[in-house]
Amino acid sequence: MSLAAFLDLRGEAALVVGGGPVALRRARTLLEAGLDVTVVAPDLHPDLAALPLRAERRPYRPEDVREKRVVVAATDQAALNDAVVAAARAAGALVNHAGDAERGTLRFPAVVRRGGVQVAVSSGHELPLLAQALAERIAALLPESDTVAAWVARRERALTLDPAAREDALAGLRAEIRTALGLPALGGAA
């Protein structure tokens, strides 16, 4: 069983071991989340050079995981990935094993973002194709950013009302949101 959570790791140190396409994807994900990323690998994907990260063209060393909050093992060598995971776990870092997610403590879900709404989908069975397809379906259901912003503003206004008016305004907003998503309306406060 995994803990589903959104973590604010902005400014934290992250290490990606590996320089190929998977390492590139993971580095981009970490950068989008605001982490301070270092990539270590003898050979680096050319697109890594365009990213705002530290790239070190050299073999991995166990001390590379020191003081890192997040570590990603993304090489094409299973034994090296296992060694990175072991060192990261011992150092207390969150660690992703790109070749065998069950060996790590961190998994990267398929993510959909729109208008302040962020939805993450994980298959739980190491079937990323299913997670990606579900994320696409969810994206088709999400309202436009302007609609979400209008709903947020309505909720904020409702929270300033007296209790009875607040309950009515929130019930109306809930009904509108549920209708927009194709769900039956329900009563109560939000």
Number of C-alpha atoms within 10 A of each C-alpha: 4 9 6 10 7 9 7 10 15 13 13 16 19 26 28 29 27 29 25 18 16 19 24 21 13 18 27 18 13 22 18 10 15 15 22 21 24 19 25 22 20 13 13 20 14 12 11 20 11 7 14 13 17 14 19 16 14 13 11 19 12 12 11 18 27 16 15 20 20 24 30 30 29 27 22 14 11 15 10 16 24 17 15 29 25 16 20 29 16 11 15 15 22 18 28 26 22 23 17 15 16 14 16 23 17 19 20 14 17 19 17 19 13 14 13 10 11 12 16 18 19 21 14 14 10 13 10 16 12 16 20 19 13 19 21 14 12 15 17 11 12 19 16 12 14 11 13 17 14 11 16 14 11 14 17 12 13 19 15 10 13 9 11 8 13 18 18 16 21 21 19 17 21 20 18 17 18 14 13 14 12 10 11 11 15 13 13 12 13 12
